[in-house]
Amino acid sequence: MTSLPANGMVHLPSKFSAQETVEKIEWEIRGKGITIFTRIDHSGEAAKVGLQMNFAQLIIFGSPKGGTPLMVAAPTLALDLPLKALVWEDTDGKVWVSYNAPEYLQERHSIPKELLPNIAGAAGLLRKAIE
């Protein structure tokens, strides 16, 4: 990425269905030995109460080994860790993967530059999952 998105979010189009995208992301994350803490099914929960929304699932993942040094150096980063990837479908049925840019988190929480690699690799995993 050459410049930081204005709002800190990165949006990647997926050529797969929403459910396939979730599965591919989780497979990549687990393949690297990273913990998936939970998946929040926003659209599924909406359906349970009679509301309708396009597919939206949030994958929350991370590594205490990588994240702890970051939170020690920048305690407010705990607001944004563990990392999150949102798989969602727009009104045209296009599937997207959205996440916070590591550079945005670095700027937002004053993360020391030498610790940025602890979270920067997640972007590559997400990109690889939807190739």
N, C-alpha and C positions, 0 to 999 in steps of 0.2 A: 504494500500500500504506500503510495507516494504522499498522500496528504490525509490528515485526520478528518473524518466526516464531521460536518458541523454539529450534529447532535451526538456524536460518539458511537452511533450504531452502524454496523455493517449489515447489508442485506444481500444474500447470495441466492440466485435463482436455482431451483432444483429441477432436474429433468425427470425426476421420479415422482410417484404419488406421495402424498403426505405421509401415509403410514410407512411406505418403503423408505422414505427419507429418514424418519425417526429410527427405524431399524438399522439402517446403514450407519447413521451417526453413533448409535449405541454400540454397534459392532466395532467401529473404529476406536471408540473411547475404551471399551473393555480390552481390545487388542493391545493397547498401550499400557494396560495395568492400572488405568485410572478408574476411580470409583464413580459409579452413577448412584447418587444419593437418592434421587427420586425422579419421577416424571409426573408432572401435573397436567391433567387432561382438562383444559379450560372448556373446550367445546363439549366434551362428555359430561362434565358437571353441569353445564348450562342446560343440556338436554334433560338431565334428571329433574330439573325444576320447571320443565316445560318451555324453556327458552331455546332459541335457535341461533347458532353462530357458525361461521365457517371453521373448519379444522384449526385448532390451535393447541399445541402441546409444548410444554416447557420442560426441557431436560436439564437437571441440575447435577453437575458433576465436578470432580476435582480430586486433588491429591493433598492430603495433610502435609506430606513431606515437602511439596512445592509451595503450598499456600501459607503454611505457618510462618516461615521466614518473612514472607511478604507482610503478613498481618502484624508481626513483631515490629517491622520497620515502619509500617504505616497502618496503625490500628483501625482507622476508619474504613480500610479496604474490606473489613468484615461485613460492611453493608452490601458489597458486591460479590463476595465470595461465599459459597462456591460459585464457580462459573456457571453460566446459563446459555442455553441455545434454544431459541424459539423456532419451532417448525409451524408454519401457518400458511393458510390458503387465502388468497385475496378474492375479491368479488368476481373476478374473471376465471377463477379456478386454478390460477398459477400458484405453485408451491414455492415458498421462500424459507430460507434459514437466516435468522437474525441473531446477532450477538453484539456485545459491547467490544469495541476495538481495544486491544491491549494498551495502545498509546493513550486512549481516552482515560482508561483506568489509571494509568501512570500519572497523567496530568491531574486528574480529579483528586487523587489521594497522595500525590507527591511520592510515588514509589521510586526508590533509588534505581537508577538506570541499570546497574549491574544485576538487579533482581527481576527485571522485565522478562527475561527468557523463561522464568518460572510459569508465566501465564501465556506468553506469546505463542507457544506451540499449539495451543488449542485451536487457533484460527486455521492452521494447516490441517489439523485433523478434520475439522468441519468441511473445509474445501475438498479434501480427499474423499470424504464420504459421499459427496454429491457429484463427483466426476463421472 
